[in-house]
Amino acid sequence: MIANELDRLAALHDSGKLSDDEYQRAKARVIEGLAPTPGPGARLMRRSRQERWLGGVCSGMARFVGLEAWLMRLLFVALLLAGGFGIVAYVLLWIFIPSD
């Protein structure tokens, strides 16, 4: 398992996707068992702790998709006014998206 992770890291380093410094840090994490290395280009959606108004869902989603947080909040308000789906979606996302 560790050998597979190290091979994957070496392939990323050889292809130029990881710098020497990033490669060394990731390799140390794998060897020490601190955290598995995510796949190339992996991004995880997380609720924000810094820019939160209620649960941090809107700012976390905005950061994930590359929008401003106020646009995501406006979208949820529009969904709230359009049949109340916004509040249901917000609560479900609050429950299922982990915090930063």
Secondary structure, DSSP 4 states (H G I P E B T S, - for coil): -HHHHHHHHHHHHHTTSS-HHHHHHHHHHHHHTS-PPPPTT-----B-SSS-SSSSHHHHHHHHHT--HHHHHHHHHHHHHTTSHHHHHHHHHHHHSPB-
